[in-house]
């Protein structure tokens, strides 16, 4: 996390530094973006950078957390009072929100795609650990609500199902991130969710082979 000295800066100066950092990571990626380049674009001394952040990872992690926080705020606003949605309805709406975010914030999309390409970097583990509590509860409310309404098998383990759905959600995010702008549209998103819904509804074993 940034040091307190960073938060003591004016909103304008903090914003200027963050813009320079976001531009650098979007253009060059995590591995190639350098502190030297970032401070030159931000118009600050390298010594000042280390008064604000421990290192490049600290800055990168802060940007990832800001992106995640923005997504959470959007989801909370969009899904307020929507526990009546089924799991696949929730995932469909979430995927469309993700699509909209990608279209509206191309720089953040580039950073997200670059992050997906470097899952084994230590900073990736730090990010996932910082977001673990949020991810753990992502689908739980919808699972429990569908159980209450008799739409899900009450014997289905909520924690395990939540973990499986998180993995599917990560697949959908990666699927969106690895396609060019011309390939991403609402129909393409719906096609992926339709395939997911078929599997969840019908299972993976053919009915002709049972009994």
Steps between C-alpha positions, in 0.01 A plus 500: 500500500617858441662680790313771687715762328327409173155552647616833644552632147236715334237319296645657186854376563384152601288482187793611284724227643233234461431601140870472417516158666184369331621622161838332555359164609241506220763578236793288619349243734603412854838350408620777267358811669777668697502734795735727304242537222210548739667776700610677182140501373367604840757780532630390839844397624577130543573571866148634538361178355652302786345742747160397358548129420728219614573388144341440160300204634348722766380746236376225266311329783337831589378541140362144494317560826353825367375313191351227721342755733340675203358170375363415843332841526344452154380150592354617831313777322380282213402203717350683798194301608548244222529177699197381299732445203606145425870418498519506121298822483748654742798378297342621177440848639848509656657404165312779323616747765857377442454552126378855556796574727744372238347725236492809723848460655744364238806581713368297792410220263861488377626481858252222577609303195867542588428390858330184368818422302719506812314288757819365657655835591517553880286813469216286359495290818498815711203632303296181531571483873381859544173421319440155648218594738308674220547209260399244762155658533439586134241233419405385850187715533367381164572135581324520837203687352454241226519224759233678705273521196552133421681568174831347610568167664522576874773236528727695261793633703480881496872560556609256229239629252609858569862400426396333173300802389789734582717294266234526228482876561876524455469306175236743373719797595800347322281420199397864477852631554664286233271609217543804281251783509335379179429158657334625817132580490186416697413207276842342557463536877154344491631208295756414769244533780251285305761223483568536872129491581456184295775322696369617839142406413559165328818379669804350329374141471278403211155386609516218245779336696323501835294215636 
